[in-house]
Amino acid sequence: MKYTKYVGLFAVLAALAVAVVVQKIFERGRVAVERRAKEQESVSVVTQDLSPEEIDMVLIYKGAEPDRRIELKKDEKGAWVIWNLLAMRARDNTVPEILKKFSGLKGMVRSASASLFSDFKIADTDGVHVVFADAGGGELAHVVMGEVLPRKDAYFVRRSDSEKVVSVERENLSGSLGLARPGNPLDDRFFRDNRLFLPEVRDVRRFEIVRPPEEACVFAKSDVWKLESPAGGGTAVSRKIDDYLEALSGLTILDIVDPQGPGYGLEPPQAAIKLDIPGADGVGTVEVQMGGPAEKESGRYVRVLPVGHVYKISRAAAGRLARRRADFLLPDVGNVTRFEIIFPPEEACVFVKSGTWRLEPPDGRAIIDSGKIEEHLGVILGILGCEAEDVSRDFRGGFPGGPRDFLYGLEPPRAAVKLTLQEDAPRVLEFQLGRSIEDEETFYVRVLPSRAIYRVSGDAALRLRAGRADFVRSRSQKK
């Protein structure tokens, strides 16, 4: 009986303990549910998913400077342009990156009163405004980003029609607008596509050069490049044209200017190049007109048609853009008026052409083999043609100058000749012969002034090593 009393007491105490534990479990669950509900109430969605197909315009401006806005719009082809900057092309990934960063913004509410906007610098007259609109100008989303940052990769934002200030976690949100911090000034240069040509310029298969007073010329490509017009005007060097188009794809602009402004030297243009550029809608012609020098800058003005934009480009870019017909043709032997053997010194001599070839100074006892000179010059000039391999390409961005020349055995050269050509303007080319330091059967030629280096055949190397005796006989030898 004594133990029965204790057992009953223990059972009662155990039941009470279980009841307490169960009550605490239910209490904790209730508190957790209430906390989650409260958290859900404090989370606010600022933007839904932004569909690139629905958005046709993005406006960006500072609340303190609403008139200095950046207007990004889709043009008739669906490409993004900076509308308020003469519809200049925008960088390819600019708008997609903005849509990605501003899509699905949500976070914890930090304030729900407009009276506290100044604490976050997020009032209508503060912060950065980003407006997403459809083709008709209807707003799909309008976000205001505060200039105060809570911490790294976190931002205070709100909908323009809401007083709720929300803290969102989004890496480099302001960076998608070209701003290291929201308080920095906007700069349209961040959004510009500064390429003068799109990459499709590499695929051009027909272009025209207009350079008064020279006759306009047209180059076209089927399998290889040919001079289409004027007919019979010379032999095109495909490698040179391909290199030229590759260079065009890398040209950039310095600035865009008012196309109606004066003093560009474009009335009339000094030269022009017209390129038939393939695209998704077929082949379109782009004309780039060369103007005069840019004031107070080392550059030139160019006008691009049909868009009508006028740009400033650097002097180096202008030099790569402006070309003459002769730059793409194999030089004509008939245009060589002076042939000098300048190295080695013991073979140095000068031949000039005035109807026929003669020595300079004249030598009455010398008989010149003009036919042999012409054949000799044809082989030398052929180095510039497609059959010669320009190994200088292998060293772009590598070892300019001395180290490269040493590898090719060009310091000093084994032989050198200088040719003067009378074309649209006099041109002087110097050919310097070298031999590989690794393989004595491999010869190289450096051509000045371009400094291009070519791997050449043994025949071409032999021609460059020819001396006076190979072209001149004395009258006594003739007898």
C-alpha positions in Angstrom: 0.0 0.0 0.0 2.8 2.3 0.9 4.4 1.9 -2.6 1.1 2.2 -4.4 0.7 5.8 -3.1 4.2 6.8 -4.5 3.5 5.2 -7.9 0.3 7.2 -8.3 2.1 10.4 -7.3 4.8 9.7 -9.9 2.2 9.1 -12.6 0.5 12.4 -11.9 3.8 14.2 -12.1 4.8 12.5 -15.3 1.4 13.5 -16.9 1.9 17.1 -15.8 5.4 17.1 -17.3 4.2 15.7 -20.6 1.4 18.3 -20.7 4.0 21.1 -20.2 6.2 19.8 -22.9 3.3 19.4 -25.4 2.2 23.0 -24.5 5.7 24.3 -25.2 5.9 22.5 -28.5 2.6 24.0 -29.6 3.7 27.4 -28.4 6.9 27.3 -30.3 5.0 26.3 -33.5 2.6 29.1 -33.0 5.4 31.6 -32.5 7.2 30.3 -35.7 4.0 30.6 -37.7 3.4 34.1 -36.5 7.1 35.1 -37.2 6.9 33.7 -40.7 3.6 35.5 -41.3 5.2 38.8 -40.0 8.2 38.3 -42.2 6.0 37.7 -45.3 4.1 40.8 -44.5 7.5 42.8 -44.3 8.7 41.4 -47.7 7.8 43.6 -50.6 8.0 42.9 -54.4 9.3 45.9 -56.3 9.4 44.4 -59.8 8.0 41.3 -61.4 10.0 39.4 -64.1 10.7 41.9 -67.0 10.2 40.3 -70.4 12.6 41.6 -73.1 9.8 41.0 -75.7 7.4 43.4 -73.9 9.9 46.2 -73.2 10.7 48.6 -76.0 12.0 51.5 -74.0 14.2 52.1 -70.9 14.6 55.6 -69.4 17.3 56.3 -66.9 17.7 59.6 -65.1 18.7 61.2 -61.8 15.8 62.6 -59.8 17.7 65.9 -59.3 18.3 66.2 -63.1 15.2 64.8 -64.9 16.0 66.5 -68.1 19.4 64.9 -68.5 18.1 61.4 -69.2 19.3 58.5 -71.2 16.6 57.1 -73.5 17.2 53.5 -74.8 14.8 52.4 -77.5 14.4 49.6 -80.0 14.7 50.7 -83.6 12.7 49.4 -86.5 15.0 46.3 -86.7 14.7 45.6 -83.0 18.2 46.8 -82.1 18.7 49.0 -79.1 19.8 52.6 -79.7 20.4 55.6 -77.5 17.5 57.6 -78.8 18.4 61.0 -77.4 21.9 60.7 -78.7 21.0 60.8 -82.4 19.8 57.2 -82.2 23.4 56.0 -81.8 23.8 52.2 -81.5 23.9 50.9 -77.9 26.3 48.3 -76.8 25.0 44.8 -77.4 24.6 43.6 -73.8 23.6 46.9 -72.2 19.8 46.6 -72.0 19.7 42.8 -71.5 22.0 43.2 -68.5 19.7 46.0 -67.1 16.6 43.8 -67.5 18.4 40.9 -65.8 19.5 43.0 -62.8 16.1 44.8 -62.3 13.9 41.8 -62.9 12.2 40.2 -59.9 13.5 42.7 -57.3 12.1 42.0 -53.8 13.4 42.4 -50.2 12.7 43.5 -46.7 10.7 46.7 -46.1 12.9 49.2 -44.2 10.5 52.1 -44.2 6.9 52.7 -45.1 6.7 56.5 -44.8 7.6 59.1 -47.4 8.7 61.3 -44.5 11.8 59.1 -44.3 12.7 59.3 -48.0 15.5 61.8 -47.3 17.3 59.2 -45.1 17.7 57.0 -48.1 18.0 59.8 -50.7 15.2 58.0 -52.6 12.5 60.8 -53.1 11.2 61.6 -56.6 13.8 64.4 -56.7 16.6 62.1 -55.5 18.1 58.8 -56.5 18.2 57.1 -59.8 15.0 56.5 -61.8 14.8 53.5 -64.1 11.6 53.3 -66.2 10.6 50.3 -68.3 8.0 51.0 -71.0 6.3 49.3 -73.9 6.1 50.5 -77.5 3.3 52.9 -76.7 5.2 54.5 -73.8 3.1 52.8 -71.2 5.1 52.2 -68.0 5.6 48.5 -67.1 7.8 49.3 -64.1 9.3 52.4 -62.5 12.1 51.8 -60.0 13.7 54.5 -57.8 17.2 53.5 -56.4 18.3 55.4 -53.4 21.8 57.0 -53.3 22.5 55.6 -49.8 23.8 52.0 -49.7 23.1 49.7 -46.8 26.1 47.5 -47.5 28.0 46.0 -50.4 25.8 44.5 -53.2 22.7 45.7 -51.4 20.5 48.7 -52.4 17.5 50.6 -51.2 14.8 50.7 -53.9 11.1 51.5 -54.2 8.3 51.6 -56.8 7.7 55.2 -57.9 4.0 54.9 -56.7 4.9 53.4 -53.3 6.2 54.8 -50.0 7.8 51.4 -49.1 11.6 51.5 -49.1 12.9 48.0 -49.7 16.4 46.6 -49.1 17.3 44.3 -51.9 20.3 42.0 -52.4 21.5 42.3 -56.0 25.1 42.2 -57.1 26.2 45.2 -59.1 22.7 46.6 -59.6 24.0 50.2 -60.1 26.9 48.9 -62.2 24.4 47.8 -64.9 23.7 51.5 -65.3 27.4 52.4 -65.5 27.4 53.7 -61.9 30.0 52.5 -59.4 27.7 54.0 -56.8 24.1 55.3 -57.2 25.3 58.8 -56.2 27.7 59.1 -59.2 26.6 61.1 -62.3 25.1 59.3 -65.3 27.3 59.1 -68.4 25.9 58.1 -71.8 29.4 56.9 -72.9 28.8 53.8 -70.9 25.9 52.8 -73.1 27.5 53.6 -76.5 28.6 51.1 -79.0 31.8 52.8 -80.2 32.5 50.4 -83.1 32.5 52.2 -86.4 31.5 48.9 -88.1 29.8 45.7 -86.9 31.7 42.5 -87.2 29.8 41.6 -90.4 32.2 44.0 -92.3 34.6 41.1 -92.4 32.1 39.3 -94.8 32.0 42.1 -97.3 32.4 40.8 -100.9 32.2 44.1 -102.8 33.4 47.6 -102.0 34.1 50.8 -103.9 36.7 53.5 -103.3 36.0 57.1 -104.3 39.0 59.3 -103.9 38.9 62.4 -106.2 40.6 63.2 -108.5 41.4 59.5 -109.0 39.0 57.3 -110.9 36.6 55.4 -108.6 37.4 51.7 -108.4 35.4 48.6 -107.4 36.8 45.4 -105.8 34.7 42.2 -105.8 35.2 38.7 -104.5 34.0 35.4 -105.8 36.8 32.9 -104.8 39.5 35.6 -104.7 39.4 39.4 -104.8 39.6 41.1 -108.2 39.5 44.6 -109.4 36.1 44.8 -111.1 36.4 48.4 -112.3 38.2 49.9 -114.1 38.8 46.7 -116.1 42.4 45.8 -116.6 43.5 48.2 -113.9 45.8 45.7 -112.1 46.0 42.5 -110.0 44.3 42.6 -106.6 46.1 41.2 -103.6 43.5 39.2 -101.7 45.5 39.1 -98.5 45.7 42.9 -98.3 42.0 43.3 -98.8 41.2 40.7 -96.2 43.5 42.4 -93.7 41.9 45.7 -94.5 38.4 44.4 -93.7 39.6 42.8 -90.6 41.1 46.1 -89.5 37.8 47.9 -90.2 36.0 45.6 -87.8 38.2 46.9 -85.0 37.9 50.7 -85.7 36.3 52.7 -82.9 35.0 56.3 -82.7 36.0 59.0 -80.3 32.7 60.9 -80.2 29.5 61.6 -82.0 28.7 65.2 -83.1 25.7 67.1 -84.4 25.4 66.1 -88.1 24.2 69.6 -89.0 27.2 71.4 -87.5 29.7 73.3 -89.6 33.4 72.8 -90.3 33.5 69.1 -90.8 35.1 69.2 -94.2 32.3 67.0 -95.6 30.8 69.3 -98.2 31.9 67.6 -100.4 33.7 64.7 -98.7 37.4 64.3 -99.4 37.1 60.6 -100.0 34.6 57.8 -99.5 34.4 54.0 -99.2 31.2 52.2 -100.0 30.8 48.7 -98.6 28.1 46.1 -99.4 27.7 44.5 -95.9 25.6 41.3 -95.6 23.0 41.1 -92.8 19.9 39.3 -91.7 17.8 41.3 -94.1 20.2 40.9 -97.1 23.0 43.0 -98.3 23.0 46.7 -97.4 25.4 49.4 -98.5 27.2 51.5 -95.9 29.1 54.6 -97.1 31.8 56.2 -94.9 32.8 59.7 -96.1 36.1 61.2 -95.0 36.1 64.8 -93.8 38.6 67.3 -92.5 40.7 67.3 -89.3 38.9 67.6 -86.0 39.5 70.9 -84.3 41.8 70.8 -81.3 42.1 67.1 -81.6 44.4 64.7 -83.5 41.6 63.1 -85.5 39.2 63.4 -88.4 35.5 63.7 -89.0 33.7 60.9 -90.9 30.0 60.7 -91.9 28.3 57.3 -92.1 25.4 56.8 -94.5 22.6 56.0 -94.7 22.2 56.7 -90.9 23.8 60.2 -91.4 25.8 60.1 -88.2 29.0 62.2 -88.0 31.8 60.9 -85.8 35.2 62.0 -84.7 37.8 59.2 -85.1 41.5 59.1 -84.3 44.2 59.8 -86.7 45.3 56.2 -86.6 41.7 55.0 -87.4 41.5 57.5 -90.3 44.8 56.1 -91.6 43.5 52.6 -91.6 40.2 53.6 -93.1 41.4 55.8 -96.0 43.0 53.7 -98.7 43.9 54.1 -102.4 43.4 51.7 -105.2 47.2 51.1 -105.3 47.1 49.8 -101.7 45.3 46.7 -102.8 47.0 46.0 -106.1 50.2 44.2 -107.0 52.5 47.0 -108.1 52.9 47.2 -111.9 56.5 46.7 -113.1 55.8 49.4 -115.7 55.4 51.9 -112.9 58.9 51.4 -111.5 61.1 54.3 -112.5 64.1 53.8 -110.3 65.8 50.6 -109.1 68.6 50.8 -106.6 70.8 48.1 -105.2 71.8 49.5 -101.8 73.3 46.5 -100.0 75.9 45.0 -99.9 77.8 48.2 -100.6 80.1 46.7 -103.1 77.2 46.0 -105.4 75.5 49.4 -104.9 74.3 50.9 -108.2 71.3 52.8 -109.5 69.2 52.2 -112.6 66.6 54.7 -113.8 64.0 54.4 -116.5 63.3 57.0 -119.1 61.9 55.0 -122.0 64.6 52.4 -121.5 66.7 51.5 -118.5 70.1 53.2 -117.9 72.7 53.6 -115.2 72.9 56.7 -113.1 75.3 58.3 -113.5 75.4 57.4 -117.2 78.1 55.0 -118.4 78.6 55.1 -122.1 80.4 51.8 -122.1 77.6 49.9 -120.4 74.9 47.9 -122.1 71.8 47.4 -120.0 69.7 44.3 -120.3 66.3 46.0 -119.8 64.4 42.8 -120.3 66.3 41.1 -117.5 65.6 44.1 -115.2 61.9 43.9 -115.9 61.8 40.2 -115.2 63.8 40.7 -112.1 61.5 43.5 -110.8 58.4 41.3 -111.5 59.7 38.6 -109.1 60.6 41.1 -106.4 57.2 42.8 -106.6 55.5 39.4 -106.5 56.6 39.2 -102.9 53.7 41.5 -102.1 51.2 39.2 -103.7 49.1 36.4 -102.4 51.7 33.7 -103.1 54.0 35.2 -100.4 53.1 34.4 -96.8 53.1 37.3 -94.3 54.6 35.7 -91.2 54.5 39.0 -89.4 50.9 38.0 -88.5 52.3 35.4 -86.1 53.9 38.2 -84.1 51.0 40.7 -83.7 51.2 42.0 -80.2 54.4 40.0 -79.7 57.9 41.2 -80.4 58.0 44.4 -82.4 61.2 45.7 -83.7 64.6 44.3 -83.0 63.9 40.8 -81.5 61.6 39.9 -84.4 64.1 41.1 -87.0 66.9 39.1 -85.3 64.9 35.9 -85.6 64.6 36.5 -89.3 68.3 37.3 -89.9 67.6 40.9 -90.8 70.1 42.7 -88.6 71.9 43.4 -90.8 70.1 42.3 -94.0 72.0 40.1 -96.4 70.9 42.2 -99.4 68.6 45.2 -100.0 67.1 47.0 -103.0 64.9 50.1 -103.2 62.2 50.6 -105.9 60.6 54.0 -106.7 57.1 53.6 -108.3 55.3 56.4 -110.1 51.6 55.7 -109.4 48.9 58.1 -108.3 51.7 59.5 -106.1 55.3 58.5 -106.0 56.0 55.5 -103.7 59.2 54.1 -102.4 59.5 50.4 -101.3 62.6 48.9 -99.8 63.1 45.1 -99.8 65.6 43.7 -97.3 66.6 40.0 -97.4 67.1 37.8 -94.3 67.6 34.1 -93.6 66.2 32.1 -90.7 68.6 31.6 -87.8 67.1 28.1 -87.4 66.9 26.9 -91.1 69.3 28.2 -93.7 66.9 27.1 -96.5 64.2 29.6 -95.3 64.4 33.2 -96.4 62.5 36.2 -95.3 62.1 39.7 -96.7 61.2 42.8 -94.8 59.4 45.5 -96.8 59.7 49.2 -95.8 58.0 51.4 -94.8 55.4 48.9 -93.6 57.9 46.6 -91.9 55.9 43.6 -93.0 57.9 40.4 -93.1 57.3 37.7 -95.7 58.6 34.2 -96.1 59.9 33.9 -99.7 61.1 31.3 -102.2 64.7 30.7 -103.0 64.2 32.3 -106.4 63.0 35.6 -104.9 65.9 35.5 -102.5 68.3 34.9 -105.4 66.9 38.0 -107.2 67.5 40.2 -104.2 71.1 39.1 -104.1 71.7 40.1 -107.7 74.3 42.7 -108.4 75.3 45.2 -111.1 77.0 42.5 -113.2 73.7 40.6 -113.6 72.2 43.5 -115.6 75.2 45.3 -117.2 77.7 44.2 -119.8 80.5 46.4 -121.2 80.8 46.9 -124.9 84.0 45.0 -124.9 82.2 42.0 -123.4 79.6 42.2 -126.2 82.3 41.8 -128.8 
